[in-house]
């Protein structure tokens, strides 16, 4: 098994990247990728970074893999990563990074702030690499202005207000990313409608097969994998296109299947629950009542 290198400090990150300057702050840094000089290697390297990353990259001569997905960065695009995610770098050359920047910040930077709880709402941190955000020049300039403000706060203007201003500007940066991803969902609406239709067919076919009885309810992760997407990206896409979450769509098909079984079979409610993948029949009854305002027995007796 190949070694996996864990990088949990900003100083170690600078060392890994061969960065020419020392960190100005122990928990956050802005990397100019044109100054990165990683050690040349003909083999792949596996890294787990203990940071959040917001980066705009355009790479050539290197292959990157984030999780299971390959990405070549042939176009400049925004990529956000959460801590403890596996990254694999292949074919590293000295001049790997021709342009771009990356804002890395440690979870400890935001741990005692309002952003610590809010950051889980920025679902793009769990998107796959091939779901990176492609930006217009205006959008790139907007983000760069914000990260330059953040850099100035952590490297030049350190005082009693610096931490709050750094956190506030990181929030501004993430909100812009959220806005720009929303724009991308809209501009890709035609494609996304196709994905939404594929998802609906996938779930419907799942409930019409023996899979639900054997494997239980389909998870969002399972559906996303079948469509070659990350679970978060699929969820956000469906929310944008339909106004409903992925799990709401799954529950809709489940309830429709349950209604058919309740009215068109003599099976007991417990048997139907097991057939729909529930280990505990009371969990099925609870969900059914939540979605229909009737218990399974009430629905069967009144229809």
Phi, psi and omega in degrees: 000135181289146179293144175245126184262127177261132181237111186243001178232150180297323179296321177293326178297314177301319180296315179301318183278356183063036185284137190284344181242154178280155179297142177272345182215142184286345187239359181207146176207153174245117183260127171270109188294341177291345180258001180283135177223081180287153180294131181298136180209142177263358179245161180285150178238138181250128182228144167239115182261136181269039185226158161279145180225129168240118187219148172245116188231145167221109188243154171216149178082006180220149174249138180236142175230128179241112189069239181257000190257137174270149178208134185253355178053039180292338174239152176294130181206157182269131179231132177241135181229145176266163178298155174069025175262139181283129174238141179236126180247131181237155175054049185286128175244166181299318182261051182291323189254095180286332180197163177121174180215160178218126174262114179253131174219140184283145177305331180296336180297324185252001191301322183262014183248169177300333185289338181301317179279328185284335190295336178294342179282347178272082190295342183294346176295342180250013174287154174283163182301322182287359176254019180300156185268125177268128189248150170281165179300321179297318179294319177301316181295323178298312180294320182296323178297322180291315181292330175293323176296318178298316180300317180298322181291319184272348183246339186237313191261034184297118176205194184294343182261352189300313184299313180297320180290324176298312181298315181298320181286330173296319176300317177301315179302312182293326178292324174296318178300318180297317178298314184291325174295321177300319176298319181294323176299322181291314182292337177260022188302318181300314178296318184294327177298324176295319178295318179299320179294319177298320179297314180301317180293320180301314182290318179299315179296324180299314182286341177273357181252183177276357185299319183296324180289325183275316189252353183086189182298143176289134177274161176298321180299316179300313181298318180298317180298322179295333180260006178061043178229166170277156182298318181294319181295316178299316180299316180292322178298313181294321179298320180292318186277327189239345183081001180238151178283166179299318182292329176295321177296317179297317180294326177300311180295324177298312182295320177298318177296318180297318179300317179299317181291321181295324184266340188240017176216162179260010180295149176289165179296323177296318179296320178295319178301314179295322180296331180269009173092010179271130176282330180242114181303328180295331177292322176297313181299321180296315180293318181299316180293323179298323184274335187240351184066017174222150173285161177305321180294318178296319179297317181295322185280339184254005180234000000 
